[in-house]
Amino acid sequence: MIVDRDKLILKWIEDYKAITLKQATALYFNNCYKGASRRMNQLEEMGLIKLYISKTKKKKCILMKKKYQIIGYIFMTI
């Protein structure tokens, strides 16, 4: 189930094209990194985002999909 916080995160990615997990943690998860990471995994399971590791940035990234089109990223350090 999508909650309001998820909508805010997805809207952020849509507007700004990128967000780090650290930013998402501070803005939407009261500095709970583990909770933010867990929720990103759940959003991937729902098919809203896709996790991958960026070889150039050496970061774990989350792509947001909208009608099968990638419109932004969330970067997570690994």
C-alpha positions as CSV (number, residue, x, y, z in Angstrom):
1,M,0.0,0.0,0.0
2,I,1.3,3.4,-0.9
3,V,1.3,6.0,1.9
4,D,1.5,9.7,1.8
5,R,5.3,9.7,2.5
6,D,5.8,7.4,-0.5
7,K,4.0,9.9,-2.7
8,L,6.2,12.7,-1.4
9,I,9.3,10.7,-2.1
10,L,8.2,9.8,-5.7
11,K,7.1,13.4,-6.3
12,W,10.6,14.6,-5.1
13,I,12.2,12.3,-7.6
14,E,9.9,13.5,-10.4
15,D,10.6,17.1,-9.6
16,Y,14.3,17.0,-9.0
17,K,15.3,13.9,-10.9
18,A,17.5,12.6,-8.0
19,I,17.6,12.1,-4.2
20,T,20.2,10.4,-2.1
21,L,19.1,7.9,0.5
22,K,20.7,10.2,3.1
23,Q,18.4,13.0,1.9
24,A,15.3,10.8,1.9
25,T,16.3,9.5,5.4
26,A,16.6,13.1,6.8
27,L,13.5,14.5,5.0
28,Y,11.0,11.6,5.3
29,F,12.2,9.0,7.8
30,N,13.3,11.0,10.9
31,N,17.0,10.0,10.3
32,C,16.2,6.3,10.4
33,Y,18.4,4.9,7.7
34,K,17.4,1.3,8.2
35,G,13.7,2.2,7.9
36,A,14.3,4.3,4.7
37,S,16.3,1.4,3.2
38,R,13.6,-1.1,4.1
39,R,10.9,1.1,2.5
40,M,12.9,1.6,-0.7
41,N,13.1,-2.2,-1.0
42,Q,9.3,-2.5,-0.4
43,L,8.7,0.1,-3.1
44,E,10.8,-2.0,-5.5
45,E,8.8,-5.1,-4.7
46,M,5.7,-3.0,-5.6
47,G,7.2,-2.2,-9.0
48,L,7.4,1.5,-8.4
49,I,11.2,1.7,-8.4
50,K,14.1,-0.4,-9.5
51,L,17.3,-0.9,-7.5
52,Y,20.7,-1.1,-9.2
53,I,24.3,-0.4,-8.6
54,S,25.8,2.5,-10.6
55,K,29.2,1.5,-11.8
56,T,30.2,5.1,-12.5
57,K,29.1,6.5,-9.1
58,K,29.7,3.3,-7.2
59,K,26.4,3.8,-5.4
60,K,23.3,1.7,-5.1
61,C,20.7,3.6,-7.1
62,I,16.9,3.4,-7.2
63,L,15.2,4.2,-10.4
64,M,11.6,5.4,-10.4
65,K,9.4,4.1,-13.2
66,K,6.4,5.9,-14.6
67,K,4.6,4.1,-17.4
68,Y,7.8,2.1,-18.0
69,Q,9.9,5.3,-18.3
70,I,12.7,6.1,-15.9
71,I,12.2,9.6,-14.6
72,G,14.7,9.9,-11.7
73,Y,17.1,8.3,-9.3
74,I,17.7,7.8,-5.6
75,F,21.4,7.2,-4.8
76,M,22.3,5.0,-1.8
77,T,25.9,4.5,-0.8
78,I,27.0,0.9,-0.5
